[in-house]
C-alpha cells in the first residue's frame, strides 16, 4: 500500500497537505464514494442506502422508536431526503412505522427483523473488508486502529451534542 508518510513520522503536515485533518477527510471521501457508488466494492447503491438509514433508525430508536427528524439529524440530511430513504427502506421491509407509545398522535420508526438481518449481513461484509485491508498488519496495529476509530467517533458524537 502506498501511503505518503509526511505526517506519519512526527505529526506535522507535509508540503502535500497530508496532515491529520486532510487525511481524515480524504479517508471519508474515499469510503463514502465506494460505499454509495453503484460499482464500488460490489455494493448495490439502494442496498447501501437501506443500510445507512436502517443504522440511523437503530441508533436513534431507543425504547420508543425514532422520528423522521431524529433520523435526518443522524444522517446529516434534510427531513425530505430522510423521508425518501425511510420510505424505500420501509417498502423493502427493513423499517416499520408505528404509533408512538409516548404520544399516539405521532408515528415513530423501528427496525424490523428483516432490517436487523440486513444490518447483520452488512456488518459481516464490513468486517471482511476491514480484515482484507489489514490482513498483513500486526494484530496490535489492527486493534489500535479500531480503538482510535472508536475514540474518533465518540469525540464526534460529543462535539455534535455541544
NORJO-V87355 format. One record per pair of residues at least 4 apart in sequence whose ideal C-beta (glycine too) atoms are under 8 Angstrom apart, sorted by the first residue. I is the first residue (numbers start at 1). J is the second residue. D is the distance in Angstrom with one decimal. If there is no record, write none. Layout:
# NORJO-V87355
i=I j=J d=D
i=I j=J d=D
This chain:
# NORJO-V87355
i=3 j=8 d=7.4
i=4 j=14 d=6.5
i=4 j=16 d=6.2
i=4 j=18 d=4.9
i=5 j=9 d=6.2
i=6 j=12 d=7.9
i=6 j=13 d=7.1
i=6 j=14 d=2.2
i=6 j=15 d=7.2
i=6 j=16 d=6.1
i=6 j=18 d=4.5
i=7 j=11 d=6.1
i=7 j=12 d=6.2
i=7 j=13 d=5.6
i=7 j=14 d=5.5
i=7 j=18 d=5.1
i=7 j=19 d=5.1
i=7 j=20 d=6.4
i=7 j=23 d=7.0
i=11 j=20 d=7.3
i=12 j=19 d=7.4
i=13 j=17 d=6.6
i=13 j=18 d=6.5
i=13 j=19 d=3.0
i=13 j=20 d=7.9
i=13 j=22 d=7.5
i=14 j=18 d=4.3
i=14 j=19 d=7.2
i=17 j=22 d=4.8
i=18 j=22 d=6.3
i=18 j=23 d=6.0
i=19 j=23 d=6.7
i=20 j=24 d=6.2
i=21 j=25 d=6.7
i=22 j=26 d=6.0
i=23 j=27 d=6.3
i=24 j=28 d=6.5
i=25 j=29 d=6.2
i=26 j=30 d=6.1
i=27 j=31 d=6.6
i=28 j=32 d=5.9
i=29 j=33 d=6.3
i=30 j=34 d=6.7
i=31 j=35 d=5.7
i=32 j=36 d=6.0
i=33 j=37 d=5.4
i=33 j=40 d=6.5
i=34 j=40 d=3.6
i=34 j=41 d=5.2
i=34 j=43 d=7.6
i=35 j=40 d=6.4
i=35 j=41 d=7.3
i=35 j=43 d=6.2
i=35 j=48 d=5.5
i=36 j=40 d=7.2
i=36 j=45 d=6.2
i=36 j=48 d=5.3
i=36 j=49 d=7.3
i=36 j=52 d=7.9
i=37 j=43 d=7.8
i=37 j=45 d=7.1
i=38 j=44 d=7.6
i=38 j=45 d=5.0
i=41 j=129 d=6.8
i=43 j=47 d=6.4
i=43 j=48 d=5.0
i=43 j=125 d=7.8
i=44 j=48 d=6.7
i=45 j=49 d=6.5
i=46 j=50 d=6.4
i=46 j=88 d=7.0
i=47 j=51 d=6.5
i=47 j=118 d=7.9
i=48 j=52 d=6.3
i=49 j=53 d=6.3
i=49 j=85 d=5.7
i=49 j=88 d=6.8
i=49 j=89 d=7.7
i=50 j=54 d=5.8
i=50 j=85 d=8.0
i=50 j=88 d=6.8
i=50 j=89 d=4.8
i=50 j=92 d=6.1
i=50 j=94 d=5.5
i=50 j=118 d=6.2
i=51 j=55 d=6.1
i=51 j=118 d=6.3
i=51 j=119 d=6.7
i=51 j=122 d=4.4
i=52 j=56 d=6.7
i=52 j=75 d=6.8
i=52 j=85 d=7.1
i=53 j=57 d=6.5
i=53 j=71 d=6.6
i=53 j=75 d=6.9
i=53 j=82 d=7.3
i=53 j=85 d=4.1
i=53 j=86 d=5.9
i=53 j=88 d=7.8
i=53 j=89 d=5.0
i=53 j=94 d=8.0
i=53 j=95 d=7.3
i=54 j=58 d=6.3
i=54 j=89 d=5.7
i=54 j=94 d=4.9
i=54 j=95 d=6.4
i=54 j=111 d=5.9
i=54 j=115 d=4.7
i=54 j=118 d=5.8
i=54 j=119 d=6.0
i=55 j=59 d=6.1
i=55 j=119 d=6.4
i=56 j=60 d=6.3
i=56 j=66 d=7.6
i=56 j=71 d=4.8
i=56 j=74 d=4.0
i=56 j=75 d=5.2
i=56 j=82 d=8.0
i=57 j=61 d=5.5
i=57 j=66 d=4.9
i=57 j=71 d=5.8
i=57 j=86 d=7.6
i=57 j=89 d=7.9
i=57 j=95 d=5.7
i=57 j=109 d=4.9
i=57 j=110 d=7.1
i=57 j=111 d=5.5
i=57 j=115 d=7.6
i=58 j=111 d=5.0
i=58 j=115 d=7.6
i=58 j=119 d=6.7
i=59 j=74 d=5.9
i=60 j=66 d=3.9
i=60 j=67 d=8.0
i=60 j=70 d=4.4
i=60 j=71 d=6.2
i=60 j=73 d=7.9
i=60 j=74 d=5.3
i=61 j=65 d=5.2
i=61 j=66 d=4.3
i=61 j=108 d=7.4
i=61 j=109 d=6.7
i=61 j=110 d=5.5
i=61 j=111 d=6.6
i=62 j=66 d=7.5
i=64 j=100 d=6.3
i=64 j=101 d=5.4
i=64 j=102 d=5.4
i=64 j=108 d=6.3
i=65 j=98 d=6.0
i=65 j=100 d=6.2
i=65 j=101 d=7.7
i=65 j=108 d=2.7
i=65 j=109 d=5.7
i=65 j=110 d=5.0
i=66 j=70 d=4.7
i=66 j=71 d=5.5
i=66 j=74 d=8.0
i=66 j=108 d=6.1
i=66 j=109 d=4.9
i=66 j=110 d=7.6
i=67 j=71 d=7.1
i=67 j=106 d=7.1
i=67 j=108 d=6.1
i=67 j=109 d=7.4
i=68 j=72 d=6.2
i=68 j=79 d=5.9
i=68 j=82 d=5.6
i=68 j=83 d=5.7
i=68 j=86 d=6.3
i=68 j=109 d=7.3
i=69 j=73 d=6.3
i=69 j=79 d=6.1
i=69 j=82 d=7.9
i=70 j=74 d=6.3
i=71 j=75 d=6.3
i=71 j=82 d=4.9
i=71 j=85 d=7.9
i=71 j=86 d=6.3
i=71 j=109 d=6.6
i=72 j=77 d=5.7
i=72 j=78 d=6.2
i=72 j=79 d=4.8
i=72 j=81 d=7.1
i=72 j=82 d=3.7
i=75 j=81 d=7.7
i=75 j=82 d=5.9
i=75 j=85 d=7.4
i=77 j=81 d=4.1
i=77 j=82 d=5.7
i=77 j=85 d=8.0
i=78 j=82 d=7.1
i=79 j=83 d=6.1
i=80 j=84 d=6.8
i=81 j=85 d=6.6
i=82 j=86 d=6.0
i=83 j=87 d=6.2
i=84 j=88 d=6.6
i=85 j=89 d=6.4
i=86 j=90 d=6.0
i=86 j=95 d=6.2
i=86 j=109 d=6.3
i=87 j=91 d=6.2
i=88 j=92 d=6.5
i=89 j=94 d=4.3
i=89 j=95 d=4.6
i=89 j=115 d=7.2
i=90 j=94 d=7.2
i=90 j=95 d=4.5
i=90 j=96 d=6.7
i=90 j=97 d=6.4
i=90 j=109 d=7.7
i=92 j=114 d=7.7
i=93 j=112 d=6.0
i=93 j=114 d=4.3
i=93 j=115 d=7.5
i=94 j=111 d=7.0
i=94 j=112 d=6.1
i=94 j=114 d=5.5
i=94 j=115 d=3.7
i=94 j=118 d=5.3
i=95 j=109 d=5.3
i=95 j=110 d=7.0
i=95 j=111 d=6.3
i=95 j=112 d=6.4
i=95 j=115 d=5.8
i=96 j=109 d=7.2
i=96 j=110 d=5.4
i=96 j=111 d=7.9
i=96 j=112 d=5.1
i=97 j=107 d=4.9
i=97 j=108 d=7.2
i=97 j=109 d=6.0
i=98 j=107 d=6.8
i=98 j=108 d=5.8
i=98 j=109 d=7.8
i=98 j=110 d=5.9
i=99 j=104 d=5.2
i=99 j=106 d=7.4
i=99 j=107 d=6.5
i=99 j=108 d=7.7
i=100 j=104 d=6.7
i=100 j=105 d=7.7
i=100 j=106 d=4.0
i=100 j=107 d=6.7
i=100 j=108 d=4.7
i=102 j=106 d=7.5
i=111 j=115 d=3.9
i=111 j=116 d=5.8
i=111 j=119 d=7.5
i=112 j=116 d=7.2
i=113 j=117 d=6.5
i=114 j=118 d=6.4
i=115 j=119 d=6.6
i=116 j=120 d=6.4
i=117 j=121 d=6.4
i=118 j=122 d=6.2
i=119 j=123 d=5.9
i=120 j=124 d=6.4
i=121 j=125 d=6.5
i=122 j=126 d=6.2
i=123 j=127 d=6.3
i=124 j=128 d=6.6
i=125 j=129 d=6.5
i=126 j=130 d=6.4
i=127 j=131 d=6.1
i=128 j=132 d=6.3
i=129 j=133 d=6.3
i=130 j=134 d=6.2
i=131 j=135 d=6.3
i=134 j=141 d=7.5
i=134 j=142 d=4.7
i=134 j=145 d=7.1
i=137 j=141 d=4.6
i=137 j=142 d=5.2
i=137 j=145 d=7.9
i=138 j=142 d=7.3
i=139 j=143 d=6.2
i=140 j=144 d=6.1
i=141 j=145 d=6.3
i=142 j=146 d=6.5
i=143 j=147 d=6.3
i=144 j=148 d=6.2
i=145 j=149 d=6.2
i=146 j=150 d=6.5
i=147 j=151 d=6.4
i=148 j=152 d=6.3
i=149 j=153 d=6.5
i=150 j=154 d=6.4
i=151 j=155 d=6.4
i=152 j=156 d=6.4
i=153 j=157 d=6.5
i=154 j=158 d=6.3
i=155 j=159 d=6.3
i=156 j=160 d=6.5
i=157 j=161 d=6.7
i=158 j=162 d=7.1
